[in-house]
């Protein structure tokens, strides 16, 4: 039982870390693309790229943890 719990916890942690990486990368790339457009908006100029990246990372963390918890819940109900 302990080993199964450790594996499920590892799944949640790995999905959360993956979400942080993907969310941060996507937000960083989006902020860079915003500055490279032919018509730059004032909204694009006023947003802080670091803050936008951190926001993307936190969204990725929640999405990854939520997906892993959903998978764990489904696995536990199948047993």
Backbone as CSV, one residue per row, in Angstrom:
resi,resn,N_x,N_y,N_z,CA_x,CA_y,CA_z,C_x,C_y,C_z
1,UNK,0.824,-1.200,0.000,0.000,0.000,0.000,0.869,1.266,0.000
2,UNK,1.949,1.236,0.769,2.831,2.395,0.853,3.500,2.645,-0.494
3,UNK,3.904,1.581,-1.162,4.576,1.726,-2.458,3.626,2.326,-3.494
4,UNK,2.364,1.906,-3.472,1.379,2.436,-4.416,1.144,3.927,-4.162
5,UNK,1.080,4.317,-2.906,0.905,5.723,-2.557,2.098,6.549,-3.006
6,UNK,3.298,6.007,-2.853,4.496,6.717,-3.290,4.502,6.897,-4.799
7,UNK,4.065,5.887,-5.534,4.019,5.990,-6.999,2.995,7.033,-7.438
8,UNK,1.863,7.079,-6.763,0.839,8.062,-7.117,1.307,9.483,-6.789
9,UNK,2.010,9.621,-5.677,2.560,10.924,-5.318,3.621,11.361,-6.322
10,UNK,4.426,10.429,-6.767,5.427,10.716,-7.796,4.761,11.156,-9.099
11,UNK,3.638,10.549,-9.433,2.884,10.949,-10.628,2.391,12.388,-10.513
12,UNK,1.846,12.741,-9.368,1.353,14.105,-9.156,2.502,15.103,-9.228
13,UNK,3.616,14.793,-8.603,4.765,15.706,-8.606,5.339,15.861,-10.011
14,UNK,5.486,14.760,-10.734,6.070,14.859,-12.076,5.147,15.604,-13.034
15,UNK,3.845,15.397,-12.922,2.914,16.148,-13.776,2.917,17.635,-13.428
16,UNK,3.044,17.945,-12.156,3.090,19.347,-11.734,4.347,20.036,-12.258
17,UNK,5.478,19.358,-12.170,6.733,19.932,-12.667,6.673,20.123,-14.178
18,UNK,6.119,19.145,-14.874,5.963,19.271,-16.327,5.053,20.446,-16.668
19,UNK,3.984,20.616,-15.911,3.081,21.747,-16.131,3.756,23.089,-15.916
20,UNK,4.596,23.169,-14.896,5.330,24.415,-14.624,6.264,24.741,-15.787
21,UNK,6.979,23.734,-16.274,7.918,23.958,-17.379,7.182,24.365,-18.645
22,UNK,6.138,23.629,-18.992,5.402,23.943,-20.220,4.657,25.271,-20.116
23,UNK,4.052,25.538,-18.981,3.334,26.803,-18.799,4.260,28.005,-18.839
24,UNK,5.405,27.893,-18.182,6.364,28.995,-18.194,6.954,29.239,-19.565
25,UNK,7.266,28.158,-20.271,7.816,28.289,-21.622,6.807,28.901,-22.575
26,UNK,5.569,28.476,-22.485,4.527,29.010,-23.372,4.280,30.493,-23.100
27,UNK,4.237,30.886,-21.833,4.012,32.291,-21.499,5.190,33.155,-21.935
28,UNK,6.406,32.647,-21.768,7.593,33.395,-22.184,7.609,33.569,-23.693
29,UNK,7.295,32.504,-24.419,7.273,32.586,-25.883,6.178,33.532,-26.358
30,UNK,5.045,33.528,-25.692,3.947,34.423,-26.077,4.328,35.887,-25.869
31,UNK,5.019,36.178,-24.773,5.428,37.567,-24.535,6.476,38.011,-25.547
32,UNK,7.340,37.106,-25.988,8.327,37.452,-27.021,7.659,37.663,-28.371
33,UNK,6.681,36.835,-28.702,5.967,36.999,-29.968,5.178,38.297,-30.002
34,UNK,4.686,38.700,-28.856,3.919,39.943,-28.772,4.785,41.132,-29.190
35,UNK,6.038,41.127,-28.793,6.932,42.245,-29.121,7.406,42.215,-30.567
36,UNK,7.322,41.064,-31.220,7.794,40.938,-32.595,6.722,41.199,-33.637
37,UNK,5.497,41.459,-33.210,4.417,41.707,-34.168,4.639,43.033,-34.892
38,UNK,4.026,43.140,-36.059,4.198,44.362,-36.846,3.531,45.565,-36.180
39,UNK,2.437,45.326,-35.452,1.749,46.406,-34.748,1.716,46.055,-33.258
40,UNK,2.611,46.668,-32.495,2.721,46.377,-31.065,1.687,47.204,-30.315
41,UNK,0.913,46.532,-29.468,-0.131,47.218,-28.695,0.446,47.738,-27.384
42,UNK,-0.263,48.681,-26.780,0.190,49.220,-25.495,0.099,48.154,-24.404
43,UNK,-0.849,47.247,-24.534,-0.970,46.155,-23.570,0.279,45.280,-23.601
44,UNK,0.819,45.081,-24.785,2.033,44.279,-24.939,3.236,44.986,-24.305
45,UNK,3.303,46.289,-24.422,4.442,47.040,-23.892,4.406,47.179,-22.377
46,UNK,3.216,47.175,-21.790,3.105,47.412,-20.353,3.215,46.146,-19.513
47,UNK,3.063,44.971,-20.115,3.146,43.744,-19.319,4.598,43.355,-19.073
48,UNK,4.854,42.913,-17.868,6.196,42.481,-17.475,6.387,41.030,-17.912
49,UNK,7.416,40.740,-18.736,7.610,39.365,-19.205,7.868,38.365,-18.071
50,UNK,8.536,38.802,-17.025,8.806,37.899,-15.899,7.510,37.570,-15.166
51,UNK,6.687,38.579,-14.959,5.406,38.351,-14.294,4.508,37.450,-15.149
52,UNK,4.525,37.666,-16.444,3.735,36.839,-17.361,4.227,35.390,-17.325
53,UNK,5.544,35.191,-17.267,6.107,33.849,-17.201,5.729,33.160,-15.893
54,UNK,5.798,33.882,-14.791,5.424,33.308,-13.493,3.943,32.952,-13.473
55,UNK,3.117,33.785,-14.078,1.695,33.490,-14.170,1.463,32.220,-14.995
56,UNK,2.193,32.069,-16.088,2.086,30.854,-16.896,2.563,29.620,-16.151
57,UNK,3.605,29.787,-15.349,4.113,28.668,-14.566,3.104,28.225,-13.510
58,UNK,2.458,29.189,-12.863,1.478,28.820,-11.840,0.246,28.180,-12.465
59,UNK,-0.152,28.649,-13.641,-1.268,28.018,-14.342,-0.894,26.592,-14.748
60,UNK,0.328,26.401,-15.222,0.808,25.070,-15.574,0.872,24.141,-14.375
61,UNK,1.262,24.688,-13.231,1.312,23.894,-12.004,-0.081,23.381,-11.647
62,UNK,-1.054,24.258,-11.684,-2.426,23.857,-11.363,-2.976,22.864,-12.380
63,UNK,-2.683,23.098,-13.652,-3.170,22.183,-14.685,-2.519,20.803,-14.554
64,UNK,-1.224,20.758,-14.321,-0.526,19.484,-14.166,-0.982,18.725,-12.933
65,UNK,-1.110,19.434,-11.821,-1.566,18.780,-10.594,-3.012,18.306,-10.726
66,UNK,-3.829,19.121,-11.376,-5.226,18.721,-11.590,-5.354,17.500,-12.473
67,UNK,-4.563,17.456,-13.521,-4.595,16.297,-14.421,-4.116,15.042,-13.704
68,UNK,-3.070,15.171,-12.920,-2.548,14.013,-12.188,-3.540,13.545,-11.128
69,UNK,-4.153,14.476,-10.424,-5.149,14.092,-9.417,-6.350,13.416,-10.071
70,UNK,-6.752,13.890,-11.235,-7.832,13.239,-11.964,-7.465,11.830,-12.380
71,UNK,-6.241,11.639,-12.816,-5.779,10.302,-13.207,-5.702,9.382,-11.995
72,UNK,-5.210,9.899,-10.881,-5.129,9.107,-9.653,-6.523,8.724,-9.179
73,UNK,-7.445,9.669,-9.209,-8.826,9.401,-8.790,-9.441,8.306,-9.652
74,UNK,-9.214,8.378,-10.955,-9.751,7.378,-11.867,-9.111,6.006,-11.600
75,UNK,-7.813,5.965,-11.360,-7.140,4.701,-11.069,-7.636,4.076,-9.767
76,UNK,-7.864,4.887,-8.777,-8.331,4.356,-7.484,-9.751,3.820,-7.588
77,UNK,-10.580,4.430,-8.440,-11.961,3.958,-8.578,-12.064,2.731,-9.474
78,UNK,-11.032,2.458,-10.276,-11.025,1.258,-11.094,-10.654,0.031,-10.282
79,UNK,-9.912,0.229,-9.188,-9.481,-0.908,-8.354,-10.575,-1.472,-7.504
